[in-house]
Amino acid sequence: MASERQISLFPGLGDARNVAKPTNVASVPQYSPFRYPGGKTWFVPVFRRWIVSLPERPARLIEPFAGGGVISLTAIMEGLVDQVVMVELDEDVAAVWHTILAGNAEWLAKRILAFDISVETVQAELAKKPGTIKEKGFQTILRNRVLHGGILARGASFIKKGENGKGIASRWYAKTLARRIMRIAEISDKIQFIHGDGLEIMVAASEAPDAAFFVDPPYTAGGKRAGRRLYTHHELDHPRLFSLCSQIQGPFLMTYDDTEEVKNLAARFGFQAGHVAMKNTHHATRHELVISSDLSWL
Ligand SMILES: C[S@@+](CC[C@H](N)C(=O)[O-])C[C@H]1O[C@@H](n2cnc3c(N)ncnc32)[C@H](O)[C@@H]1O
């Protein structure tokens, strides 16, 4: 049921709560080795505000659509929860997390540091069929760093000019990547990664009262194209996701693109929705939706 505090969900969001000023992402510590399409670095200040506003500190954070894991990593590195559970369906992305968390972080860091990047070496490396998970993990990080927008889905093209005309190497910060990977490995006992369907994990954890959920699905509700181009796995039963959010015991925070379909779904399940400003890759300010059962902290 919608609460009395429910905020308007209609055009312009009326009296909805808003975060009007976009985050300066340079002020947000970066923990992920990915530059992930739809990555949530810009959302970190809002996430922090939400998690500390909860009446009880959650022991666990579950991220059913983890991707580059920005929010999970922030939560664990900053001591906001004791454990995180990251779930991701993409097997290439999963290979990176498995490599880092299951004892091969040092191998991966050294492999990155030793890689002499050029168009020729990248093409030769990516032409190989990876024989192990750690090799697949390395190839994924490499692809993520040399493809436009970090897009791993089929059809993405190589960075040509890149930052300061540095071309294919312009996002290959080997030392930074190696450092981030080793830092994650140091706290791997606090991170569980599951290669699987986030919806199923939500079902399995629905009765855990001490788990909070950060839910950042591919934005494909109402046939939106962006999510289709960005991710290999973009098909999602959005009404089912909303329904699961209404069934879990713990608190949840969802982000979505600002569309009528999504606002209607939020209204149907009695959730609150607000706007959060962000700057897109072209530095234009736009808004995404933040959805939860209670947005009084926003
Ligand atoms: C918007 S992105 C998440 C980005 C992430 N919050 C970050 O900051 O890097 C959505 C992710 O959900 C994944 N995905 C799609 N369907 C899934 C499913 N059923 N279960 C788990 N992951 C899924 C996609 O592969 C994609 O990585």
The ligand as an SDF file (V2000), in Angstrom:
LIG
                    3D

 27 29  0  0  0  0  0  0  0  0999 V2000
   23.2580   -0.8640  -14.8220 C   0  0  0  0  0  0  0  0  0  0  0  0
   24.3890   -2.2020  -14.8440 S   0  0  0  0  0  0  0  0  0  0  0  0
   25.0380   -2.2050  -13.1930 C   0  0  0  0  0  0  0  0  0  0  0  0
   26.1630   -1.2140  -13.0150 C   0  0  0  0  0  0  0  0  0  0  0  0
   26.7360   -1.1960  -11.6160 C   0  0  0  0  0  0  0  0  0  0  0  0
   25.7990   -0.6410  -10.6710 N   0  0  0  0  0  0  0  0  0  0  0  0
   28.0470   -0.4230  -11.5600 C   0  0  0  0  0  0  0  0  0  0  0  0
   28.1330    0.6160  -10.8650 O   0  0  0  0  0  0  0  0  0  0  0  0
   29.0040   -0.8470  -12.2080 O   0  0  0  0  0  0  0  0  0  0  0  0
   23.3360   -3.6110  -14.8830 C   0  0  0  0  0  0  0  0  0  0  0  0
   24.0500   -4.9540  -14.8680 C   0  0  0  0  0  0  0  0  0  0  0  0
   23.0940   -6.0050  -14.6740 O   0  0  0  0  0  0  0  0  0  0  0  0
   23.5640   -7.1580  -15.3530 C   0  0  0  0  0  0  0  0  0  0  0  0
   22.4160   -8.0790  -15.4700 N   0  0  0  0  0  0  0  0  0  0  0  0
   21.4040   -8.0630  -16.3560 C   0  0  0  0  0  0  0  0  0  0  0  0
   20.4730   -8.9940  -16.0430 N   0  0  0  0  0  0  0  0  0  0  0  0
   20.9140   -9.6090  -14.9150 C   0  0  0  0  0  0  0  0  0  0  0  0
   20.3760  -10.6120  -14.0720 C   0  0  0  0  0  0  0  0  0  0  0  0
   19.2040  -11.2020  -14.3260 N   0  0  0  0  0  0  0  0  0  0  0  0
   21.0700  -10.9700  -12.9670 N   0  0  0  0  0  0  0  0  0  0  0  0
   22.2680  -10.4010  -12.6860 C   0  0  0  0  0  0  0  0  0  0  0  0
   22.8280   -9.4240  -13.4470 N   0  0  0  0  0  0  0  0  0  0  0  0
   22.1500   -9.0180  -14.5360 C   0  0  0  0  0  0  0  0  0  0  0  0
   24.1380   -6.6180  -16.6320 C   0  0  0  0  0  0  0  0  0  0  0  0
   25.0520   -7.5430  -17.1960 O   0  0  0  0  0  0  0  0  0  0  0  0
   24.8220   -5.3370  -16.1260 C   0  0  0  0  0  0  0  0  0  0  0  0
   26.1480   -5.5890  -15.7660 O   0  0  0  0  0  0  0  0  0  0  0  0
  1  2  1  0
  2  3  1  0
  2 10  1  0
  3  4  1  0
  4  5  1  0
  5  6  1  0
  5  7  1  0
  7  8  2  0
  7  9  1  0
 10 11  1  0
 11 12  1  0
 11 26  1  0
 12 13  1  0
 13 14  1  0
 13 24  1  0
 14 15  1  0
 14 23  1  0
 15 16  2  0
 16 17  1  0
 17 18  1  0
 17 23  2  0
 18 19  1  0
 18 20  2  0
 20 21  1  0
 21 22  2  0
 22 23  1  0
 24 25  1  0
 24 26  1  0
 26 27  1  0
M  CHG  2   2   1   9  -1
M  END
$$$$
